[in-house]
């Protein structure tokens, strides 16, 4: 349980949040020039040439939110040129990840452009060379030492790339490249119109909400409130709020968009984004909602099975199961990280092969740990906090031992979760003024977490279960014995039972609750100690 937690008033909290940002927020006009991205000019010139020469262009995306968002932005841009573009999003189950040889079998093009994938597509690049197809890779994942032999590779994480801010998602790389293509073709397309989709991609891909990401998300969420894009209208109607926050996107929209690629086919999500009217967008959104519900059920069952397989003595949890749906292993991974507080790898076994996802915690670089043991893998890719990998079933045990051996050298402090408790608030400080103060520092997310507060040894007055399946708890507490007033905490997806001593210590965050036109603070339980 946290000790020596400071007591905070609103003035202390303002100072604490202000200290997170070294410089003033950037304006859109201050976003670094896309020409600083290595190969971006070369790529833009080649795409422009293909358009002028009426060449066949195929776009290859990815099935997660970032990949689908990247694809949607490029598809929309090409519609406005207008120029025919074939867009392919690989199917997780039949194609595997990215611009794979199986995807290239059905591609007939002079130019192939990837978005949010391709940095490890060595084999695909060879096939493109053989077929005399020019391959332009746009990606944001960490490259290996050997790069694909492509016409151009636009990736800020290339060692030789001078783009000043490296932590951008695939959709941002694609958007920046399109900015250069617009200039190359002297088009009058307004690049700001794509910020609604871009914001969703940045939030969903857990990019740090600092520097240009903070600016783009802020402006994108504003645009989402009045954009005439049918998908944005549906999102707005569904959320039904006077202001959309990054958390609304992270918890309510991103999982829906993700569910298509996880369980069925990401084209469902792409059709939602690119719908020409609200009726079509609504139909696709409904379908995404159904898939998301199915995803939740599948994930809950797999999580329970995975928990039973965990060896808590390991520093890196590795679990594998036959028949686990490969579309939910990433989320199960995140659930295990939350429960055990350790980096986790969850693998789905099919025949003699296993593939899955890795998620990290604190300062542990899971990508580097996996890379150190790549001799035991058939494939891998990703970044510091998340990765994907594949290996032979016979090597799972050896890989588990090896990665845990690699983790021995990591300092214990690196395993401490980043969620730090800001302090203890007085009940009377939880009001509309506090909501306004918190709002000034939005958007919250990676590298700018919503502040978390501690309530210590509070008296539990009552507990009510909520929701259709009574799986959420509404907990009424009295913070100090002398107080008459009580405060209410909401614990989503948690059935809280009255403790024997009727006391509660937990961390919580403060969110805005809008109901019947009335705005009030809502206290959301993070962790019960």
C-alpha positions as CSV (number, residue, x, y, z in Angstrom):
1,X,0.0,0.0,0.0
2,X,1.3,3.5,-0.9
3,X,3.0,5.3,2.0
4,X,3.9,9.0,2.6
5,X,1.3,10.1,0.1
6,X,1.1,13.9,0.2
7,X,-2.2,15.8,0.8
8,X,-3.1,18.0,-2.1
9,X,-5.2,21.1,-2.6
10,X,-6.2,22.4,-6.1
11,X,-3.3,24.8,-6.2
12,X,-0.8,21.9,-5.5
13,X,-2.4,19.8,-8.2
14,X,-2.2,22.6,-10.8
15,X,1.6,23.0,-10.1
16,X,2.1,19.2,-10.3
17,X,0.3,18.9,-13.7
18,X,2.0,22.0,-15.1
19,X,5.3,20.5,-14.3
20,X,4.7,17.6,-16.8
21,X,5.3,19.7,-19.8
22,X,8.7,21.2,-20.5
23,X,7.5,23.5,-23.2
24,X,4.3,25.2,-24.3
25,X,1.9,23.2,-26.4
26,X,2.8,23.2,-30.1
27,X,0.5,24.7,-32.7
28,X,-0.4,22.7,-35.8
29,X,1.8,25.1,-37.8
30,X,4.8,24.0,-35.6
31,X,4.6,20.4,-36.6
32,X,8.1,19.5,-38.0
33,X,8.4,19.4,-41.7
34,X,7.6,15.9,-43.2
35,X,10.6,16.4,-45.5
36,X,12.7,15.6,-42.4
37,X,11.4,12.0,-42.6
38,X,14.0,10.0,-44.4
39,X,12.9,8.8,-47.9
40,X,9.6,10.8,-47.5
41,X,10.3,13.1,-50.5
42,X,11.5,10.2,-52.6
43,X,8.3,8.3,-51.7
44,X,6.0,11.3,-52.5
45,X,7.7,11.9,-55.8
46,X,7.3,8.2,-56.8
47,X,3.6,8.2,-55.9
48,X,3.1,11.4,-57.8
49,X,4.8,9.9,-60.8
50,X,2.6,6.8,-60.6
51,X,-0.5,9.0,-60.6
52,X,0.7,11.1,-63.5
53,X,1.5,7.9,-65.5
54,X,-1.8,6.2,-64.6
55,X,0.0,3.3,-62.9
56,X,-1.8,0.7,-60.7
57,X,-1.4,1.5,-57.0
58,X,-2.2,-0.9,-54.2
59,X,-2.2,0.1,-50.5
60,X,-1.6,-2.6,-47.8
61,X,-2.7,-1.7,-44.3
62,X,-3.0,-3.5,-41.0
63,X,-5.9,-4.9,-39.0
64,X,-5.5,-2.9,-35.8
65,X,-7.0,0.6,-35.2
66,X,-3.8,2.4,-36.3
67,X,-3.6,0.3,-39.5
68,X,-7.3,0.7,-40.4
69,X,-7.1,4.5,-39.6
70,X,-4.0,4.9,-41.8
71,X,-5.7,3.0,-44.6
72,X,-8.9,5.1,-44.2
73,X,-7.0,8.4,-44.4
74,X,-5.1,7.3,-47.6
75,X,-8.3,6.0,-49.2
76,X,-10.1,9.2,-48.5
77,X,-7.2,11.3,-49.8
78,X,-7.1,9.4,-53.1
79,X,-10.9,9.7,-53.5
80,X,-10.4,13.5,-53.4
81,X,-7.6,13.6,-56.0
82,X,-9.5,11.6,-57.5
83,X,-7.4,8.5,-58.4
84,X,-8.3,4.8,-58.2
85,X,-6.5,3.0,-55.4
86,X,-6.8,-0.6,-54.4
87,X,-6.8,-0.9,-50.6
88,X,-6.0,-4.3,-49.0
89,X,-6.1,-5.0,-45.3
90,X,-4.7,-8.4,-44.5
91,X,-6.9,-10.9,-42.7
92,X,-5.2,-11.9,-39.4
93,X,-6.2,-15.5,-39.8
94,X,-5.6,-16.2,-43.5
95,X,-2.9,-13.7,-44.4
96,X,-1.0,-13.1,-41.2
97,X,0.5,-9.6,-40.5
98,X,1.3,-6.9,-43.0
99,X,2.5,-7.1,-46.6
100,X,3.0,-10.9,-46.5
101,X,3.7,-13.2,-49.5
102,X,0.1,-14.4,-49.3
103,X,-1.2,-10.9,-49.7
104,X,1.1,-10.2,-52.7
105,X,-0.3,-13.3,-54.5
106,X,-3.5,-11.3,-55.1
107,X,-1.9,-7.9,-55.8
108,X,-1.6,-6.7,-59.4
109,X,0.1,-3.4,-59.2
110,X,3.0,-1.2,-60.4
111,X,3.4,0.4,-57.0
112,X,2.7,-1.0,-53.5
113,X,2.5,1.3,-50.5
114,X,2.3,0.0,-46.9
115,X,0.9,1.8,-43.9
116,X,1.6,0.8,-40.3
117,X,3.6,-2.3,-41.5
118,X,6.4,-3.4,-43.7
119,X,9.6,-2.6,-41.7
120,X,10.2,-6.4,-41.3
121,X,8.9,-7.5,-44.7
122,X,12.1,-8.8,-46.1
123,X,10.5,-11.7,-48.0
124,X,7.7,-9.4,-49.4
125,X,10.3,-6.9,-50.7
126,X,12.1,-9.7,-52.5
127,X,8.8,-10.8,-54.2
128,X,8.1,-7.2,-55.2
129,X,11.6,-6.9,-56.8
130,X,11.0,-10.2,-58.7
131,X,7.6,-8.9,-60.0
132,X,9.1,-5.5,-60.8
133,X,6.8,-3.7,-58.4
134,X,8.1,-0.7,-56.6
135,X,7.5,-1.0,-52.8
136,X,7.1,2.0,-50.6
137,X,7.1,1.1,-46.9
138,X,5.6,3.5,-44.3
139,X,5.8,2.3,-40.8
140,X,6.6,3.3,-37.2
141,X,7.8,0.1,-35.7
142,X,11.4,-0.5,-34.6
143,X,13.5,-1.8,-37.5
144,X,15.9,-4.7,-37.3
145,X,19.5,-4.3,-38.5
146,X,18.5,-5.7,-41.9
147,X,16.0,-3.6,-43.7
148,X,13.7,-4.8,-46.6
149,X,15.1,-4.0,-50.1
150,X,12.4,-1.5,-50.9
151,X,12.2,1.6,-53.2
152,X,11.6,3.8,-50.1
153,X,11.3,3.2,-46.4
154,X,9.6,6.0,-44.3
155,X,9.9,5.2,-40.6
156,X,10.9,7.7,-38.0
157,X,12.6,4.9,-36.0
158,X,15.2,4.3,-38.6
159,X,18.6,5.1,-37.0
160,X,19.5,7.4,-39.9
161,X,16.1,9.3,-39.8
162,X,16.3,12.9,-38.6
163,X,12.7,13.5,-37.8
164,X,12.8,15.3,-34.4
165,X,9.9,13.4,-32.8
166,X,10.2,9.7,-33.1
167,X,7.1,8.5,-31.2
168,X,4.5,8.8,-33.9
169,X,2.0,6.1,-35.0
170,X,1.5,4.6,-38.5
171,X,-1.3,6.9,-39.3
172,X,0.8,10.0,-38.5
173,X,3.6,8.7,-40.8
174,X,1.0,8.2,-43.6
175,X,-0.6,11.6,-43.0
176,X,2.8,13.4,-43.1
177,X,3.7,11.6,-46.4
178,X,0.3,12.6,-47.9
179,X,1.1,16.2,-47.0
180,X,4.2,16.0,-49.2
181,X,2.2,14.3,-52.0
182,X,-0.3,17.1,-51.8
183,X,2.5,19.6,-52.4
184,X,4.1,17.5,-55.1
185,X,0.8,17.4,-57.1
186,X,-0.2,21.0,-56.2
187,X,-3.5,19.8,-54.7
188,X,-5.9,22.0,-52.6
189,X,-6.8,19.1,-50.1
190,X,-7.1,20.4,-46.5
191,X,-5.0,18.0,-44.4
192,X,-6.7,19.1,-41.2
193,X,-9.9,17.3,-42.3
194,X,-8.2,13.9,-41.4
195,X,-7.4,14.9,-37.8
196,X,-10.5,13.1,-36.4
197,X,-9.3,9.8,-37.6
198,X,-5.7,10.6,-36.8
199,X,-6.6,11.4,-33.1
200,X,-8.3,8.0,-32.8
201,X,-5.2,6.2,-34.2
202,X,-2.8,8.0,-31.8
203,X,-4.9,7.3,-28.7
204,X,-5.6,3.6,-29.7
205,X,-1.9,2.9,-30.5
206,X,-1.0,4.2,-27.0
207,X,1.4,6.9,-28.3
208,X,2.8,9.3,-25.7
209,X,0.5,12.3,-25.5
210,X,3.2,14.9,-25.5
211,X,4.8,17.1,-28.2
212,X,3.0,16.9,-31.6
213,X,0.9,13.9,-30.5
214,X,-0.7,16.1,-27.8
215,X,-1.5,18.9,-30.4
216,X,-2.9,16.5,-33.0
217,X,-5.1,14.7,-30.5
218,X,-6.4,17.9,-29.0
219,X,-7.3,19.3,-32.5
220,X,-8.6,15.9,-33.7
221,X,-11.0,15.6,-30.7
222,X,-12.3,19.2,-31.4
223,X,-12.9,18.2,-35.1
224,X,-14.7,15.0,-34.0
225,X,-17.3,17.3,-32.3
226,X,-18.3,19.0,-35.6
227,X,-16.9,16.9,-38.5
228,X,-19.4,16.0,-41.2
229,X,-17.7,12.7,-41.8
230,X,-20.4,10.1,-41.4
231,X,-18.3,7.9,-39.1
232,X,-17.5,10.9,-36.8
233,X,-21.2,11.8,-36.7
234,X,-22.0,8.2,-35.5
235,X,-19.2,8.3,-32.9
236,X,-20.5,11.7,-31.7
237,X,-24.1,10.4,-31.4
238,X,-23.0,7.2,-29.7
239,X,-20.9,9.0,-27.0
240,X,-23.5,11.8,-26.6
241,X,-21.3,14.2,-24.7
242,X,-20.6,17.9,-24.9
243,X,-16.9,17.1,-25.1
244,X,-15.2,13.9,-26.2
245,X,-12.1,12.9,-24.3
246,X,-9.2,10.7,-25.1
247,X,-10.5,8.2,-22.6
248,X,-13.9,8.1,-24.4
249,X,-12.0,7.0,-27.5
250,X,-9.7,4.6,-25.7
251,X,-12.4,2.8,-23.8
252,X,-15.5,3.1,-26.0
253,X,-14.5,3.6,-29.6
254,X,-11.0,2.0,-30.2
255,X,-12.1,-1.5,-28.9
256,X,-15.0,-1.5,-31.3
257,X,-12.9,-0.6,-34.3
258,X,-10.3,-3.1,-33.2
259,X,-12.8,-6.0,-32.8
260,X,-13.3,-6.3,-36.6
261,X,-9.7,-7.3,-37.2
262,X,-9.5,-9.3,-34.0
263,X,-12.5,-11.6,-34.7
264,X,-13.5,-11.4,-38.3
265,X,-12.1,-9.0,-40.9
266,X,-10.8,-5.4,-40.6
267,X,-12.6,-4.4,-43.8
268,X,-15.8,-3.9,-41.6
269,X,-14.0,-1.2,-39.7
270,X,-12.6,0.4,-42.9
271,X,-16.1,0.4,-44.4
272,X,-17.3,2.3,-41.2
273,X,-14.5,4.9,-41.5
274,X,-15.1,5.4,-45.3
275,X,-18.9,5.3,-45.3
276,X,-20.4,7.9,-47.6
277,X,-23.6,8.3,-45.5
278,X,-24.7,8.0,-41.9
279,X,-27.0,5.0,-42.6
280,X,-24.1,2.9,-43.9
281,X,-21.8,4.1,-41.1
282,X,-24.5,3.3,-38.5
283,X,-24.9,-0.2,-39.9
284,X,-21.1,-0.9,-39.8
285,X,-20.9,0.6,-36.2
286,X,-23.7,-1.8,-35.1
287,X,-21.8,-4.7,-36.6
288,X,-18.6,-3.5,-34.8
289,X,-20.6,-3.3,-31.5
290,X,-21.8,-7.0,-31.9
291,X,-18.2,-8.1,-32.6
292,X,-17.0,-6.2,-29.6
293,X,-19.5,-8.0,-27.4
294,X,-18.3,-11.3,-28.7
295,X,-14.7,-10.2,-28.2
296,X,-15.5,-9.5,-24.5
297,X,-16.9,-12.9,-23.9
298,X,-14.0,-14.7,-25.7
299,X,-11.5,-12.6,-23.9
300,X,-13.0,-13.2,-20.4
301,X,-12.9,-17.0,-20.9
302,X,-9.4,-17.0,-22.3
303,X,-8.2,-14.7,-19.4
304,X,-9.5,-17.1,-16.8
305,X,-7.7,-20.0,-18.5
306,X,-4.5,-18.0,-18.9
307,X,-4.5,-17.0,-15.2
308,X,-4.4,-20.6,-14.2
309,X,-1.3,-21.2,-16.4
310,X,0.8,-18.4,-14.8
311,X,4.0,-19.1,-13.0
312,X,4.3,-16.2,-10.6
313,X,7.9,-16.9,-9.8
314,X,8.9,-15.7,-13.3
315,X,9.9,-12.1,-14.1
316,X,8.3,-12.4,-17.5
317,X,5.0,-14.3,-17.7
318,X,4.7,-16.6,-20.7
319,X,1.5,-18.5,-21.1
320,X,0.3,-20.6,-24.1
321,X,-3.0,-22.4,-24.9
322,X,-4.5,-24.5,-27.6
323,X,-7.6,-23.0,-29.2
324,X,-7.1,-19.6,-27.6
325,X,-8.5,-17.1,-30.1
326,X,-5.5,-15.3,-31.6
327,X,-7.6,-12.2,-32.0
328,X,-7.9,-11.6,-28.2
329,X,-4.4,-12.7,-27.0
330,X,-3.3,-9.0,-27.0
331,X,-6.1,-8.0,-24.6
332,X,-5.6,-11.0,-22.4
333,X,-2.0,-10.0,-22.2
334,X,-3.0,-6.5,-21.0
335,X,-5.3,-8.1,-18.4
336,X,-2.5,-10.3,-17.0
337,X,-0.1,-7.3,-16.8
338,X,-2.8,-5.5,-14.7
339,X,-3.3,-8.5,-12.5
340,X,0.3,-9.6,-11.9
341,X,2.2,-6.4,-12.5
342,X,4.7,-8.2,-14.7
343,X,5.5,-8.0,-18.5
344,X,3.5,-10.8,-20.2
345,X,3.5,-12.8,-23.4
346,X,0.3,-14.7,-24.3
347,X,0.6,-17.3,-27.2
348,X,-2.2,-19.1,-29.1
349,X,-1.2,-22.6,-30.2
350,X,-2.3,-23.9,-33.6
351,X,-0.8,-27.2,-34.7
352,X,3.0,-27.0,-34.3
353,X,3.0,-23.2,-34.4
354,X,2.3,-20.6,-31.7
355,X,1.9,-16.9,-32.2
356,X,0.9,-14.1,-29.9
357,X,1.4,-10.8,-28.2
358,X,3.6,-9.2,-25.6
359,X,2.8,-6.3,-23.3
360,X,5.2,-4.6,-20.9
361,X,5.1,-2.5,-17.7
362,X,7.1,0.3,-16.2
363,X,10.4,0.8,-18.0
364,X,10.9,-2.8,-19.2
365,X,11.7,-2.8,-22.9
366,X,9.8,-6.0,-24.1
367,X,11.0,-5.5,-27.7
368,X,14.7,-5.7,-26.7
369,X,14.1,-8.7,-24.5
370,X,12.4,-10.6,-27.3
371,X,15.0,-9.5,-29.8
372,X,17.7,-10.9,-27.5
373,X,16.1,-14.3,-27.9
374,X,15.1,-14.1,-31.6
375,X,17.1,-17.3,-32.3
376,X,14.1,-19.2,-30.8
377,X,11.5,-17.3,-32.9
378,X,10.1,-17.6,-36.4
379,X,9.1,-13.9,-36.4
380,X,8.7,-10.8,-34.2
381,X,8.2,-7.1,-34.3
382,X,7.0,-4.2,-32.2
383,X,8.2,-1.5,-29.8
384,X,9.2,-0.9,-26.2
385,X,5.7,-1.6,-24.6
386,X,4.1,-4.0,-27.0
387,X,5.2,-6.6,-29.6
388,X,4.0,-9.6,-31.6
389,X,5.9,-12.8,-32.1
390,X,5.7,-16.4,-33.5
391,X,7.6,-19.6,-32.7
392,X,7.5,-23.4,-32.9
393,X,5.5,-25.0,-30.1
394,X,8.6,-27.2,-29.2
395,X,10.6,-24.0,-28.4
396,X,8.1,-22.3,-26.0
397,X,9.7,-23.8,-22.9
398,X,13.2,-22.8,-24.0
399,X,12.0,-19.3,-24.9
400,X,10.3,-18.9,-21.5
401,X,13.5,-19.8,-19.7
402,X,15.7,-17.7,-22.0
403,X,13.6,-14.5,-21.8
404,X,13.4,-14.9,-18.0
405,X,17.2,-15.3,-17.9
406,X,17.5,-12.1,-20.0
407,X,15.2,-10.3,-17.6
408,X,17.5,-11.0,-14.6
409,X,19.8,-8.1,-15.5
410,X,16.9,-5.5,-15.5
411,X,16.8,-3.4,-12.3
412,X,13.8,-4.1,-10.0
413,X,12.7,-0.4,-10.2
414,X,12.1,-0.8,-14.0
415,X,9.2,-3.2,-13.2
416,X,7.3,-0.6,-11.1
417,X,4.1,0.4,-13.0
418,X,4.1,4.0,-14.2
419,X,0.8,4.8,-12.5
420,X,1.9,7.0,-9.7
421,X,-0.5,8.3,-7.1
422,X,-0.6,12.1,-7.1
423,X,-1.9,12.6,-3.6
424,X,-4.8,12.7,-1.2
425,X,-7.6,15.1,-2.0
426,X,-10.1,16.4,0.6
427,X,-13.7,15.5,-0.2
428,X,-14.7,19.2,-0.4
429,X,-12.2,19.7,-3.2
430,X,-14.0,17.2,-5.5
431,X,-16.2,19.7,-7.3
432,X,-16.9,21.4,-10.6
433,X,-13.8,23.6,-10.2
434,X,-11.6,20.5,-9.9
435,X,-13.2,19.2,-13.2
436,X,-12.2,22.5,-14.9
437,X,-8.7,22.3,-13.6
438,X,-8.3,18.7,-14.8
439,X,-9.8,19.6,-18.2
440,X,-7.0,22.2,-18.8
441,X,-4.4,19.4,-19.0
442,X,-6.3,17.0,-21.3
443,X,-5.8,15.0,-23.4
444,X,-4.7,12.3,-20.9
445,X,-3.1,9.1,-21.9
446,X,0.4,7.6,-22.3
447,X,3.1,9.9,-20.9
448,X,0.4,12.2,-19.5
449,X,-1.7,9.9,-17.3
450,X,-4.9,11.2,-15.7
451,X,-3.9,12.0,-12.1
452,X,-4.7,9.3,-9.6
453,X,-5.7,10.0,-6.0
454,X,-5.6,7.9,-2.8
455,X,-8.4,7.4,-0.3
456,X,-7.1,5.7,2.8
457,X,-9.0,3.7,5.5
458,X,-12.3,5.3,4.5
459,X,-15.4,3.9,6.2
460,X,-17.6,2.0,3.8
461,X,-21.2,3.1,4.3
462,X,-22.9,1.1,1.6
463,X,-22.3,-1.0,-1.6
464,X,-24.8,-1.3,-4.4
465,X,-24.2,-3.5,-7.5
466,X,-25.1,-2.0,-10.9
467,X,-25.5,-3.0,-14.5
468,X,-27.6,-5.6,-16.2
469,X,-25.4,-8.4,-14.9
470,X,-24.7,-6.6,-11.6
471,X,-20.9,-6.7,-12.4
472,X,-20.2,-3.0,-11.3
473,X,-20.0,-1.6,-7.8
474,X,-21.2,1.7,-6.4
475,X,-19.4,2.3,-3.1
476,X,-20.4,5.0,-0.7
477,X,-17.7,6.0,1.7
478,X,-16.9,8.5,4.5
479,X,-13.4,9.7,4.1
480,X,-12.9,10.7,7.8
481,X,-15.0,9.7,10.8
482,X,-15.9,13.3,11.8
483,X,-17.5,14.0,8.4
484,X,-21.2,14.0,7.8
485,X,-20.9,14.0,4.0
486,X,-20.1,10.9,2.1
487,X,-18.5,10.4,-1.4
488,X,-19.4,7.8,-4.0
489,X,-16.9,5.6,-5.9
490,X,-17.6,3.6,-9.0
491,X,-15.8,0.3,-9.5
492,X,-16.5,-0.9,-13.1
493,X,-16.2,-4.6,-13.8
494,X,-15.7,-5.4,-10.1
495,X,-18.0,-6.9,-7.5
496,X,-16.9,-5.4,-4.2
497,X,-18.0,-7.0,-1.0
498,X,-18.2,-5.3,2.3
499,X,-14.8,-5.8,4.1
500,X,-14.9,-7.2,7.6
501,X,-13.5,-4.0,9.1
502,X,-15.8,-1.9,6.8
503,X,-12.7,0.1,5.6
504,X,-11.5,0.8,2.1
505,X,-8.1,2.0,0.8
506,X,-8.0,2.5,-3.0
507,X,-6.7,4.7,-5.8
508,X,-9.2,6.5,-8.0
509,X,-9.4,9.1,-10.8
510,X,-11.9,11.9,-11.3
511,X,-13.9,12.0,-14.5
512,X,-16.7,14.1,-15.8
513,X,-20.2,12.5,-15.6
514,X,-22.9,13.9,-17.9
515,X,-26.4,12.9,-17.1
516,X,-29.7,14.6,-18.2
517,X,-27.7,17.8,-18.9
518,X,-26.1,17.8,-15.5
519,X,-22.3,17.6,-15.1
520,X,-20.8,16.3,-11.9
521,X,-17.5,14.6,-10.9
522,X,-17.4,10.8,-11.0
523,X,-14.8,9.0,-8.9
524,X,-13.6,5.8,-10.7
525,X,-11.8,3.2,-8.7
526,X,-8.4,2.1,-10.2
527,X,-6.9,-0.2,-7.7
528,X,-8.1,-1.5,-4.3
529,X,-5.2,-2.1,-1.8
